Amino acid sequence: MERIAASNANGKYRILFADIDGTLVGANGTISARTRLAIRRAREKGCTLVLCTGRSRHGAQKVADDLGRDGFGIVLNGAVVLNWKNGEVVRRSLLPAGLVQRAAEIAGAHALGCIWLGTEERNNRQYALSGQTLWPAYRERNSARIHYVEDYSVLSELPASLAAYGTEAEAMKLAEAWKRDIGEGVSAIAGPTAVYRAWYAQLTRAEATKEGAAAFLSDYLHVSQSQTIAIGDHENDIGLLKWAGIGICMGDGHLGARSAANYITGSISEDGAAAALESLGFN
């Protein structure tokens, strides 16, 4: 990637919105030393780190803890915005009660177990319907957190998201079925997740997007859109890359994300996120 002309010498950039999987975290589940250093330099020069991910709060918190548990998180693809330091949820967007059971039944018809994901403020429980089969790696990693119910209507809370894990083809088919059969008012996407070596299909309210959450958080922190950077790699990053003051896509990213970005950096194996931040003067 050619050096980005603008630098942060004068504190121009104040928020760094960074995707996790495929951007900061590689297939081996780790963050490189070079990327860690670049993030630390960005923080030292006045940037607040905001992890933006399809992961749940619990899954993203491991990365936040690893990077110092500072800044904010946009999790479940924009359904929940939280402060890592004090745990406060500052914005939430919950799915309507009427479609939750229907969405889970559609997942079951595609032979995918559906996970009920909440804001995880009071506990880190997740719920699945009895009889549905969950992706083995997901079930094994989260066995202590998963509780089985006969019907989602027995739960007193509404979920921020529903998710199902499977192969790429399975996840894409389910996301399309959710879009087709549930209709307006929801967003359904599919994408890869390295930690489970799978793809996920995820359902949220239509307004629960990374870019919508980023706009809210920028206003919450009194930071202008032009003072933001976003780095991502997949379909769920497209809106965020378009929205940010500077949108940067990983070199091995989704074609739509590449088209939406202002700049293309190297792949994750090339420490593309670090290279982009260094080019902005965070070195």
N, C-alpha and C positions, 0 to 999 in steps of 0.2 A: 504494500500500500504506500502510495506517495505521502509524504509528510503533509498533514493537515495544516493549513496556513495559520489558523487561529491557535493561540496557546492560552494557558491559564495564568500567565505571568501577572495579569492584573485582576485575577479572581473572576474572570468572565463566567466560568461555569461553576454552578453551585450544587447541582444534583446530578448524580450518575445513576441512571436506571440500567441495571444489568440483569439479563436473563441468567439462569443457572445452568441447566443442562444443555450441553453443546456450545456454551459460551464461556462460562467460568469453570464448569466441572466437565471433565472428559469422560470417556467410556469406562475408565478405571475408577471413577468416583472420587477423584482427587483434584485439587487446585494446584497448579504449578507454582513453584517458588517465584518465577518471574511475574506471574499474574498477581500473586499476593503482594509483591513489592509495589507493583503499579497501582493497586488499589490503596495501599497504605500511603503512597505519595499523593494520590488524588485527595484522600482525606486530609492529609497534612496541608494541602494547598486550598482547602476550603470547600471540598465537594462532600455532600452527604451521599452515602451509598444506599441505594434502594434496590433490594433484590426483587426481581419481577419474574414470577414463575407460575407454572400450572400446578406445582406441588402444593400439598397442604401446608398449614402452619407448622405442623410437627416435622414434616420432611424438610422444609426450608430452614427451620430453626437450627438444624445441625450445621448447615452451611454458615448461617449467621453467627453461630457460636464459634465456629472455626475461624471466622474473619474478625472476631472481636465483639460481636453482639452489640453493634452500634448502628444507628440509622433506622431505616424503616423497611418493611416488607410489603410487597403486593403479591398476594398468594391466591391460589385457585383462579389464576388468569384474570384477576381484577375483582373477584367477589369480596375479598377481605383485604383491608389495609391496616397495618399494625405497626406499633412502635416496638422495636426489639428490646430497647433498654428497660422499659417498664411493663411491657406486655399488653399495653392498652390497644384495643381495637378502635381505630378512629373512623372507620367507614366499613359498612357491610351491605351486601345486596343478596337477599335470600330468595330461593326459588319459591314460586307460588305453591300452596299446599295441594291444589287440585291436580297438578301434573306429576308430582313426585312418584307416586305408586305406578302410574302409567309408564313413566320413563324407565323405571326398574323392570317392569314387565316386558318392555320392548328389548331391553338388554338381555333378559332371560330368554326371549325368543331367538336371540342371536347367539345363545349358548355362552353368554358372558355374565359373570357375576357383577353386580352393581354395588358400589361403595357409597354410602351416605356420608358426606363430609360437611361438618359444621364449622363454626368460627373457632372452636377449641379454646374458648375463654375459661370455661369452668373445668373442663377435662379434655383429654386428647382421645376420647373414644371415637370410633368409627362404627358404622352399622351396615350389616349386609342381610339380605333376605335368606332365611333358612331354605336350604335345598339348592341354592345357586352355587355354581362352582367358581371359585376365585383363581386368578392367575397364581400358580404355585409360589413364585418368588415373592409376590406381594403378600400372600397369606403367611408365608414363613416369617417374613421380616416384621409383620405387624400383628402376629397372632395374639399378643397380649392386649392389643387395643381394639380388636374387632369383636363386636357383640352381634349376635344373630337374633333377628326378630321375624315374626310371621308376617307382619304387615307394617309398613312405614307409618301408617296412621296412628299407631300406638305411641309414637314419639311426640313429646310435648313441644319440641323445637322444630324449626324448618331448616333444611340444609342450605348451605351456601353453594354447594355443587354436588353433582353425582358424577362418578367416574367408574370406568370399567377398563380392565387391562387385558391385552391379548396380543395377537400378531398384528403387523401393520395392516394387513387386509381386513382383519376382523374389526380393528378399531375404526378404520375409515368407513367401513360399511355401517357400523353402529352410529357413528356421528352423522352420517347421511340419513339414516333412518330417523334419528331424533329430529333432525331439521325438517324432514318430510312429514312425519306423523304427528309431531307436537305443535308445530306451527309458529306463529309470531310470538314475540316476547321472550324467546330464549336464544342462546348462542350455543352451538355445538361444534367442537373442533376435535381433531385427532393429531397426535404428535408423539415423538419418541421420548422415552425416559431411560436413561442409562442405568439408573440404580436398580431397576427391575428387569433390564434387558428385554424390554417389551415396548409396545405402543399403548397409549391410553386414549380413550374417547372421554370427553368431558362436557358436561352440560351445566350452564350457568344462565342467569338472567341475561337478556340481550344487552343491558347497559353495563354489565360486569365485564369490562375489557381492561387490558393493561393500559391502553391510552387514556381511557376514562378515569381510571384510578390515578394515573400519573398527573393528569390535569387537576384532579382534586387535591392531590398531595402537594403539587407545586403551589397552588393557591393557599393551602393550609400552612405552608412554610414561607409564604410571601416571596416566592421565587418566580421570575418570569419564564415563559416558555423558551425564550431565546437563550436562557442560562442553563439549559438542560442538555445532557448527552444521553443517548440510549444505545446499548449494544445488545444485539440479539441474533438469532439464527433461524427461527422457524416461522411457520404460518401465523402462530399466535403473537408474533412480534411485529407483524406488518404495520398495524395501526400505530403502534408505539414508535417505530422507526420513522414513520411519516410525521408524527406529531412533534417529536423532540426537536430542539434547536439544531442538534447534529445527530443524525441517525447512522449507525455503523453496523454493517452486517458481517458476520463471519464468512470467510472465504468459501467454506463448504456449506453455506446456508441454503435454505429454501429459495427457489427462484423468485417467488413473490417478495420475499424479504430482501433479497438482493436488489430487486427493482425498486423497492420502497426506500432504500437507504441512500444517504448522501455519499457514503464512502464504503468501500469493500476492503476489509482487512484480511489477514491470513486466517487459515483454518485453526481449529483448536489445538491440533498437534503442533502448529507453528506458533503457539501463544499469541493468536491474533488479537485477543482482547487487550493483552498487555502492550502489544505493538501499537495499537490504536491509541491507548492512553499515553504512551511514551511520545507518540507523534503530536499529541495535544499539549505536551510540555510537562506531563506528570512523570518525571524521571529524576 
